[in-house]
Amino acid sequence: MYDISNIKKKMLTRDNVIYLIKKYKTPIWVYNADIIIKQIKKLEKFDIIRFAQKSCSNIHILKLMKQYNIKIDAVSLGEIKRAILAGFQPNNNDIVFTSDILEEKVLQEVIQKKIPVNAGSIDMLKQIGKKSPGHPVWIRINPRFGNGHHIKTNTGGDTSKHGIWNPIKALSIINQYKLNLIGLHMHIGSGVNTENLYQVCESMKKNAIQLNQKIKFISAGGGLKIPYSSKDTETDLEDYFNKWNNTKKIISSTLKCPLKLEIEPGRFLVGQSGILISKVYAVKNMGKNTFVLINSGFNDLIRPTLYGSYHKITVIYNSIKNTKNTPIIKSIIAGPLCESGDVFTIKKTGIIFPRNLPKVKPGDYLIIHDTGAYGSSMSSNYNSRPFIPEVLYKNGKFKLIRRRQTIQEMLSLETSL
Ligand SMILES: *Cc1c(COP(=O)(O)O)cnc(C)c1O
């Protein structure tokens, strides 16, 4: 039921990849809309799916989400603007602003556009309460535990800056400023193990009943896992939904109010839809190690450097001649940046970790897989390298959804003063 490998194969034919390389050059991000749609469908039992757009914030991806009735979580003014540009209606619960701080310009925007605020700090509640009594708010509760695929993606417990530790105190501020509490939210991390995901249900139940308010929504947050390597498994969604749905029913009957159950995935919807295509420029032997150097680095995809994340990597040969019986070489795949951590085959400890890869030479191409989430959206201009293009594959056609940034555009912030 959950297999998406056939959808992947359809987009990733050699002809398609060569066409993209010729047309747009490398490096380049490509997303497969069919995979995003397939992932959306797996979650359709939830009352509301709210896409954590920070995972992949291209306006055209947001537009695709909108066609499938997805709502949006925005975490900055820029993300609110993106959602509005993609057609989401700000005063219609389409957009929720989640943060732990409220900068002046965001405060202005959420008040003016009546965007509900999911508050991760009591100070935020005070700031919005002073300026906009009656404003719809959520409490993002820190359930006092967290989890994630890496310590840096754990967003719960006393080592995390996220969420409100004492929801009872938040409620007293909400009452003091006559804010309108509409929902309770928990998000304990990204790439969370099942046991911890389920503990969130218990904590939500306990907190909701203790607060005893007539709310409209509860949110299970995001954090659902996707398989990056063949050893990984996807979260059992049937079971996950049932547990949350029971939680919803218990809270709803105890509080005597109808409730909608939200889920707020980022990675789950887009992670497997994306690839990064790059070109091999050098192959060097350094003592016992073979380095394959490509033209994308952690300025494009930072997950391996930041978290030691695993991404599957495959080869597309420039010429299909002599590609039979190619030897497998233990290769370290690295980027162009002047920084030794610019490596894609790396362990969580930061130690380089060779990967078995068919022998390549300059001019061949590497595809880094499952880069749809926290790929492009985490890119930077480090080493003064411009942002690379994004292409969307939909209905059998490729469409450019972001062009390559020019060096002139990148420098214009400094030259056009
Ligand atoms: C990042 C984030 C998510 C999404 O996390 P995933 O692991 O990508 O599903 C959801 N909610 C909030 C508040 C987040 O910050």
The ligand as an SDF file (V2000), in Angstrom:
LIG
                    3D

 15 15  0  0  0  0  0  0  0  0999 V2000
    9.1850   21.6300   11.8800 C   0  0  0  0  0  0  0  0  0  0  0  0
    7.8320   21.5750   12.4480 C   0  0  0  0  0  0  0  0  0  0  0  0
    6.9090   20.6260   12.0010 C   0  0  0  0  0  0  0  0  0  0  0  0
    7.2220   19.5880   10.9620 C   0  0  0  0  0  0  0  0  0  0  0  0
    8.1320   18.6390   11.3630 O   0  0  0  0  0  0  0  0  0  0  0  0
    8.3870   17.3810   10.4050 P   0  0  0  0  0  0  0  0  0  0  0  0
    9.3190   16.5340   11.1590 O   0  0  0  0  0  0  0  0  0  0  0  0
    8.9620   17.8910    9.1440 O   0  0  0  0  0  0  0  0  0  0  0  0
    7.0680   16.7100   10.1970 O   0  0  0  0  0  0  0  0  0  0  0  0
    5.6460   20.6910   12.5080 C   0  0  0  0  0  0  0  0  0  0  0  0
    5.2880   21.6110   13.4160 N   0  0  0  0  0  0  0  0  0  0  0  0
    6.1440   22.5320   13.8820 C   0  0  0  0  0  0  0  0  0  0  0  0
    5.6940   23.5460   14.8610 C   0  0  0  0  0  0  0  0  0  0  0  0
    7.4440   22.5380   13.4160 C   0  0  0  0  0  0  0  0  0  0  0  0
    8.2970   23.4450   13.8830 O   0  0  0  0  0  0  0  0  0  0  0  0
  1  2  1  0
  2  3  1  0
  2 14  2  0
  3  4  1  0
  3 10  2  0
  4  5  1  0
  5  6  1  0
  6  7  2  0
  6  8  1  0
  6  9  1  0
 10 11  1  0
 11 12  2  0
 12 13  1  0
 12 14  1  0
 14 15  1  0
M  END
$$$$
